[in-house]
């Protein structure tokens, strides 16, 4: 297993970079389990094997309680497997401490959630710029990156609006702009249409399809089989077991 490439930014601060040119799977899970202690213990993931190629658009489909959220948390470096191996760009993530995991997450992974998670006290531009700050983008580049991302999702004219004045579909597009403003190599989406009507769901799914066509790797978690049809590949999860959909 490869080691994580690092470069020292300042004394005592090490930034994981990963390898955007790695020619293997961007993420790979081998026999991964996740067990939450209790009486009885909860087996959220059971022997999961999954390989996602760079540039692939994958949907993981399953009902509530099937293990979808645990999968997302594992892929997003928010949780650790109980057993098995999770590699990101060939790097065994088990060897990373929490600071290294957070830094790799900030630089390489974008998140889109069902509930948007926008700050009500910041305008649209400010919400997107905040993500670039967390990702370590140089201050002089943050506004340009944020404006470019908002233009990409069709909201360049809404930069000074506040989230409370936007429709649900517009808020989700702001959340997508925030996620892609840092130029992630992997985009994770958790029920991205769950709070949207049919029309806005179609707009968001079209945007995901376009981002996938441009080469962004996308893994989407959803219970909706119609939404999952927009992905290039689909797998099903049930009771923590992952299986291919023919």
N, C-alpha and C positions, 0 to 999 in steps of 0.2 A: 504493500500500500504506500502511495506517495505521501511525502511530508508537505505540510502547508508552507508555501513561500511567504516570507515575511520581510518587511522592511521597517527599520526604526524611524519613527516620525520625530519624536523628541525623546529626551532621556526618560527612560522608564515607560514609554508608551510604544507598544508594538502593534502594527496594523496588519491583520491577515488580508491577503490579497486573493488567494486562490489562483486559478489558472484559466482565464477565459479562452485560451487556445487548446485546452485539453480536448483530445479527439475522441474520448470515450463518453459514456453516459454522463449527463450533467448531475443526475442523482441516481443512486443505486442502493436498494435495500435488499439484503440477503438474510432470510430466515429471521426477520425482525419480529419480536414480541413486545408488547407493553402490558404489564400487569400492575394494577393498582391494588395495594394491600387492603385488606379488610376481611370481614367475616360474612359472606365468603369473599375471596379476592375476585376482582373484575379483570377478565382477560380482554382488554380492548383491542389488541392486535394479536393475531395468532399465526406465526410463521410466514410473515408477509415477504414475498419476493417481488420486487418492482424495479424496472430499469426505464428511465426516461431519457431519450436522446435529445441532444441540443436542438432547439428549434421545433420540438414536438408540442402539440396541443392535445393534452390528455384530460379527460373527464373521469372523475371517480364518483360513481353513482351508488347511493344507498339510502335507506330510510334512517330516521332518527334513532340514535343508539347503536348504529351499526359499526362505529369506529371511524367515521369520516373525520371528525374533529381531531381525533388522536393522530390520524394520518397527516392532517394539515400541520399540526403542532410539531410532529416529528420532522417533516420535510422542511419546515420553517425554522428549525433549530430552536424551537421554543420548549421542546421536551426531548428526553433521551430514551432510546429503546431500553427495555429491561434486558433483553438478550438480542444477539444478532449484530449485523454490521450495517451502518448507514454511511455511505461515502458521498461526498459532494465534490464534483470535479476530480474524482479519484482520491480525495483526501478522507481518511478515516476520521469522522467527526468525534469519535469516542475519545480521542487524544487531545481535544481542544478544551481549554478551561472556559469559564463563563464569559470572560472578557473577550477572548478570541472568537467565541461563538457569536457574541453580540456584534462584534466588528465585521465578521464575515456576513452576518445577516444584513447589517446596514448597507454594506457595499454591493452585495450580490443578489439580494432577494427583495422583491416588492410584494406587498400584501394589499388585497382588496377584500373588504368584509361586507357582510349583509347590511350592517347598521351604519355604514359610511365612516363613523368615527371622525367627523370633522369638528374643529373647535368653533363654537358659536361666536366667540369674541374676536376671531380673525376673519378677514375677508378671504375670498377665494384664492387670491394670489398669495396671501400670507400663509394659508393652510398648506399650499404646495411648496412654498419656499422653506417651510419648517422641515419637511422631509429632506431637502437638499442639505440643510444645516446638519441634521443628524447623520447624514451619509458622509460628511466631511468635505462637501463641495466648497471650493474657495468662495469667500463672501462676494467677491466681485462677479462671480459667475452664477450665483443663485437665482437672481431675478430672471436672467435670460433663459436659464434652464426651465424655470417654472412657467414662464410665458410660452415657451416653445411647447411644453407638455400640454398646456391648456389649449393652445391652438390645435394641437394634434387631436384632442377630443371634441373640438368644435365649440369651445367655451372661451375663446380669446376675448370676446366682448363682455365677459362676466367677471373680469378680474377684481373689480371693486365691490362686487355684491357680497353679502354675507350669507352663510348657509341657510339661515331661516327664511330667506327670500327666494330660495330656489325650489324647483320641483324635485321629487325623489330621483327622477332620472338624471337631472342635472347634478344633484349631489353625488350620485354614484359616478358620474363622469369626472367630477372633481377628484373623487377618491382614486379613480384610475389614473388621472393626470399626476396626482401625488405619488402613486406607486411607480410610474414609469419615468418620472422626472430625474431619478437617480441613476437611470440607465441600468436597471437590474438585469441579471442574466437568467433569472427565474422569477416568474410572476405566479403567486399563489392566490387563488380566489375562493373565498368561502361563501357559498350560496349568494353570488353577486346579484342575482335577480330576485332574491327572496322577498324584498320589500317593494318591488316594482310591479306596475301594471303590464299588460301584454305588450303594448306599444313600446314602452321604455325598455322592457326586457329585450325586445327585438333590436333596439338601438345599441344596447350594451353588448349583446351577443355579436352583432355585426362589427363592433369596435374590437372585440376580442379576436374575431376571425381575421381582421385586418392586421392586428398586432402579431398574431401568429404567422400570417403570411409574410410579414416583414422579418421573421426569424426569431422572435421572442419565444422562449420556452414558457408554456403556460400549463399549470395544473389547476383544474377547477374542481371543487367539491360541490356536489349538488344532489338533491333528492329528485329533481325534475328530469325525467327521461327526454322530454322535448328539448329542454335547454342543453342537455348532454349531447344531443345530436349535432350541435354546432362544432364539436371537437373532432379532431382527426382520429382519435382513438378513445375507446371507452373501456373502463374496467368496473366491475361491480364489487362492492364490499358488503358483507353481511355477517354479523356476529364476529367481527374481527378478521374474517377470512376474505382475502382478495382473489378474484377470479376474472379471467378475460371474458368480454362479451363478444360473441361471434359476430 
